[in-house]
Amino acid sequence: MTLPVLVAPDSFKGTFSAREVAHAVADGLRSAGREADELPVADGGEGTMDVLMAALGGELRRLTVSDPLGRPVEAGFALLPDGSAVVEMAQASGLSLVAEPERDAWRASTRGTGELIAAAVEAGASRLIVTVGGSATTDGGAGAIDALREAGIGPGGVQMDVVCDVRVPFERAPSVYGPQKGADPATVERLEQRLDELAASLPRDPRGVPMTGAAGGLSGGLWAEVGAELVPGAAYVLDAIGFDALMRSSAFAVTGEGSLDEQTLQGKIVGEVATRCRQGGVTCHAIVGRNRLDPFGERIIDLASVTEATTLDELTRAGAALVEH
């Protein structure tokens, strides 16, 4: 019996969702006579809630919350079959909700994410999974903490995993990520001072702790205020969706992302997929929007091939061509 091919890509950010990429590549493989299993993946950034729901099932609940600038926005959280809930901060506090001319790193707040968390708790969630990539904010989670306190949720009030896509500590969030959210050098300094003041006021100090700087310090704020556990996003998601077992029972794997670059080697999902395939003795190919890795970088994560594709048709053709490998 011929084993299926496992198609496990991330989204091509701003272009195609992980599900769209997986479907296009799998269509190509099937057109060339190979069976394919679609398993969209994510690392804690935008789209992680959809990936978890696609693999695990669940029910989407929608409500109106505050966007980064305090305007009403419709957002959702997922109630999973095991009683836990997934809150994707990008739904309420994401950079994609703010047009480029409106970006204001000083004003942008995570309050809407706190409102989503409070709604999930009110809905009876036994545990919260909060995914924190793609934020417009650098408030250290202050807005979310205010919303939680107003809802009566304080230290120890909820069991929470915060799924992080970066390892930056709390105090470095403004300098590393502030500029892409609209902060000039003077604003970066003000943000650093504000985070220092917030850190000193919380039940425990997030400064210097790895992953506390994700989403402009939201991860650190939740770690300090409610005792959240911070977890690396790529590994967490792959474990949650049963990647290893599916990978080991496949002929080979195909992964992908919008840009294959140095960040891929630093804990991003494609690097984690490729590393697990190498450890499991399964060949791994990548189909990406653009390849910025040199051949040495490709060898580090042991990719058998890298193909660039920028349209759904190109993704399908790239999938079909893999049958020849």
C-alpha atoms as one frame of an Amber mdcrd trajectory, in Angstrom:
protein
   0.000   0.000   0.000   1.309   3.450  -0.931   1.562   5.796   2.028  -0.084
   9.238   1.759   1.861  12.476   1.533   1.427  14.793   4.544   0.815  18.415
   3.465   1.500  20.652   6.482   2.035  24.311   5.511   1.721  27.557   7.445
  -0.199  30.467   5.949   1.393  32.700   3.329   0.863  35.793   5.477  -1.375
  38.381   3.829  -1.969  36.132   0.813  -3.306  32.621   1.531  -4.456  30.866
   4.690  -2.721  27.651   5.753  -5.859  25.758   4.766  -5.849  27.264   1.239
  -2.160  26.410   0.756  -2.630  22.845   2.026  -5.620  22.296  -0.263  -3.866
  23.657  -3.371  -0.709  21.565  -2.825  -2.757  18.444  -2.018  -4.825  18.953
  -5.185  -1.607  18.917  -7.185  -0.390  15.728  -5.543  -3.756  14.015  -6.140
  -3.793  15.121  -9.787  -0.466  13.310 -10.144  -1.852  10.158  -8.589  -0.726
  10.478  -4.968  -2.956  10.340  -1.892  -2.490  13.394   0.341  -3.499  14.313
   3.897  -4.046  18.035   4.551  -2.818  19.306   7.932  -2.585  23.134   8.051
  -0.161  24.316  10.755   0.645  27.542  12.646   3.022  28.797  15.328   0.847
  31.017  17.513   0.396  33.826  15.016  -2.649  34.799  12.990  -4.625  31.738
  11.879  -3.651  29.488  14.804  -7.236  29.257  16.064  -8.424  28.044  12.640
  -5.631  25.442  12.530  -6.538  24.077  15.967 -10.251  23.981  15.119  -9.606
  22.259  11.781  -7.674  19.490  13.528  -9.594  19.201  16.787 -13.135  20.367
  16.013 -15.013  22.838  18.200 -17.518  25.646  18.123 -16.853  29.270  17.168
 -18.446  31.952  19.347 -18.569  35.529  18.038 -18.996  38.824  19.871 -18.175
  42.523  19.543 -15.080  43.708  21.405 -12.640  46.635  21.273 -10.117  46.814
  18.459  -6.577  48.158  19.113  -7.815  51.760  18.895 -10.966  51.207  20.953
 -13.405  50.855  18.065 -15.949  48.006  17.978 -14.876  44.931  16.030 -16.459
  41.503  15.648 -14.141  38.771  16.879 -14.423  35.144  17.912 -13.078  32.486
  20.200 -13.273  28.723  19.840 -14.672  26.266  22.371 -12.883  22.953  21.819
 -14.392  19.497  22.502 -12.201  19.002  25.602 -13.733  22.068  27.293 -10.819
  24.427  26.657 -11.103  27.608  24.590  -8.807  29.227  22.042  -8.482  33.014
  21.977  -6.460  34.425  19.065  -5.343  37.905  20.054  -5.016  38.947  16.399
  -8.834  38.754  16.166  -9.196  41.699  18.558  -5.774  43.351  18.828  -4.068
  42.453  15.562  -1.993  44.703  13.340  -4.223  43.768  10.397  -7.110  45.644
  12.070  -5.279  48.974  11.833  -4.572  50.667   8.503  -0.948  51.708   8.096
  -1.609  55.475   8.463  -3.543  54.766  11.702  -0.823  52.732  13.425  -0.177
  54.148  16.877   2.086  52.002  19.037   1.500  54.208  22.089  -2.290  54.191
  21.953  -2.919  50.635  20.714  -4.455  48.496  23.463  -4.993  44.787  24.137
  -8.296  45.473  25.893 -10.273  43.583  23.232  -8.198  40.471  23.829  -9.009
  40.712  27.539 -12.690  41.004  26.639 -12.429  37.831  24.522 -10.699  35.970
  27.369 -13.379  37.108  29.834 -16.124  35.956  27.441 -14.483  32.537  27.074
 -14.278  32.174  30.852 -17.941  33.200  31.158 -18.797  30.557  28.536 -17.394
  27.936  30.906 -13.978  27.219  29.370 -11.914  25.002  31.682  -8.622  26.262
  30.268  -7.615  29.090  27.947  -5.215  28.763  25.025  -4.246  32.318  24.040
  -2.308  32.706  20.774  -0.444  35.986  20.652   1.234  36.626  17.285   0.522
  39.507  14.920  -0.315  42.264  17.392  -0.714  45.997  16.833   0.073  46.626
  20.500   2.974  47.370  22.835   1.054  47.893  26.080   2.477  44.925  27.982
  -1.024  43.502  28.209  -2.241  46.443  30.311  -5.511  46.743  28.386  -6.221
  43.017  28.651  -5.396  43.039  32.368  -7.844  45.922  32.952 -10.598  43.997
  31.144  -9.880  40.836  33.158  -9.888  42.710  36.461 -13.205  44.347  35.549
 -14.589  40.844  34.895 -13.356  39.675  38.297 -10.548  37.515  36.883  -7.351
  37.934  38.859  -4.272  35.907  39.830  -5.088  32.201  39.709  -8.542  32.942
  38.315  -8.052  30.979  35.107  -5.804  28.212  33.792  -4.036  29.595  30.729
  -1.438  28.603  28.137  -0.056  31.506  26.106   1.200  30.264  22.733   4.134
  32.496  21.726   5.740  32.884  18.314   8.878  34.687  19.604  11.295  34.323
  22.546  11.977  38.040  23.131  11.742  39.148  26.796   9.268  41.792  27.991
  11.611  44.791  28.090  12.837  44.303  24.499   9.374  44.284  22.888   9.367
  48.050  22.096  12.792  48.153  20.422  12.361  44.897  18.476   8.735  45.217
  17.353   7.642  48.796  18.093   8.855  50.288  14.785   6.671  47.961  12.668
   3.694  49.097  14.747   4.294  52.786  14.076   6.777  53.740  16.822   9.576
  56.217  16.074  12.746  56.177  18.244  11.314  58.619  20.778   8.130  56.552
  21.105  10.190  53.388  21.565  11.884  55.025  24.582   8.509  56.055  26.036
   7.159  52.531  25.512  10.189  51.040  27.277   9.627  53.325  30.256   5.911
  52.470  30.342   6.644  48.732  30.282   9.198  49.155  33.093   6.582  50.906
  35.214   3.973  48.240  34.434   6.396  45.396  35.208   7.165  46.883  38.613
   3.440  47.085  39.447   2.461  43.507  38.550   2.304  40.526  40.943   5.563
  39.217  39.442   8.161  40.850  37.210   8.211  39.613  33.579  11.457  41.386
  32.637  14.226  39.031  31.534  11.913  36.031  31.137  11.985  34.422  27.656
   8.769  34.790  25.589   7.316  37.545  27.824   7.748  40.082  24.997   5.397
  38.352  22.538   2.589  40.569  21.204   4.155  43.710  22.636   4.417  42.179
  26.090   0.898  40.743  26.272   2.375  37.324  27.033   4.390  38.806  29.885
   1.416  40.678  31.268  -0.695  37.501  31.354   2.222  35.529  32.840   2.625
  38.122  35.581  -1.056  38.838  36.294  -2.846  35.481  36.071   0.048  33.016
  36.216  -0.220  31.971  32.559   2.194  29.359  31.261   4.204  30.532  28.245
   4.809  27.880  25.571   6.703  27.947  22.233   4.065  28.155  19.533   5.365
  25.820  16.843   5.955  22.852  19.141   2.705  23.443  21.027   0.546  23.472
  17.899   2.219  20.448  16.301   1.757  18.441  19.501  -1.871  19.555  19.824
  -2.841  18.492  16.291  -1.047  15.127  16.392   1.607  15.979  13.814   4.224
  13.395  14.797   1.997  10.330  14.341   0.725  11.556  10.959   4.245  12.418
   9.814   5.616   8.983  10.698   2.860   7.276   8.689   3.441   9.358   5.545
   5.583   8.741   2.453   7.036  12.239   2.743   5.950  15.641   4.033   5.429
  19.022   2.384   5.536  22.219   4.400   5.605  25.897   3.435   5.281  29.559
   4.361   5.259  32.937   2.696   8.959  33.635   3.242  11.637  31.054   3.983
  14.391  33.017   5.748  16.615  33.200   8.826  13.561  33.377  11.120  12.605
  29.915   9.860  15.671  28.578  11.668  14.729  30.254  14.959  11.670  28.289
  16.080   9.205  29.150  13.318   6.765  26.442  12.284   8.410  25.381   8.998
  11.734  24.869  10.778   9.990  22.829  13.482   8.167  20.681  10.887  11.402
  20.027   8.984  13.328  19.219  12.176  10.694  16.716  13.322  10.678  15.089
   9.890  14.465  14.711  10.013  14.239  13.182  13.496  11.471  10.834  12.291
  13.369   9.764   9.165  10.761  11.290   6.818  11.787  13.386   3.805  10.508
  16.973   3.915   9.981  19.354   0.974   9.046  23.045   1.182   6.883  25.172
  -1.119   7.238  28.861  -0.265   6.305  32.280  -1.552   9.958  33.309  -1.626
  13.177  31.604  -0.589  15.666  33.807   1.247  17.702  30.921   2.719  21.056
  30.021   1.231  21.799  26.332   0.532  23.544  26.021   3.922  20.397  27.234
   5.690  18.314  24.721   3.757  20.693  21.948   4.827  20.491  22.983   8.487
  16.826  21.953   8.561  17.395  19.175   5.999  14.899  20.243   3.342  14.995
  17.887   0.357  13.794  20.621  -2.009  12.506  24.205  -1.940  10.082  25.449
  -4.608   8.776  29.018  -4.933   5.066  29.527  -5.722   3.045  32.722  -5.469
  -0.421  31.779  -6.794  -2.802  28.929  -6.036  -2.212  27.524  -9.525   1.543
  27.585  -8.928   1.058  25.863  -5.564  -0.963  23.121  -7.266   1.661  22.644
  -9.981   4.424  22.565  -7.360   2.531  19.855  -5.495   2.162  17.770  -8.628
   5.861  18.130  -9.441   6.847  16.655  -6.063   5.635  13.253  -7.215   8.725
  13.105  -9.454  11.105  13.396  -6.455
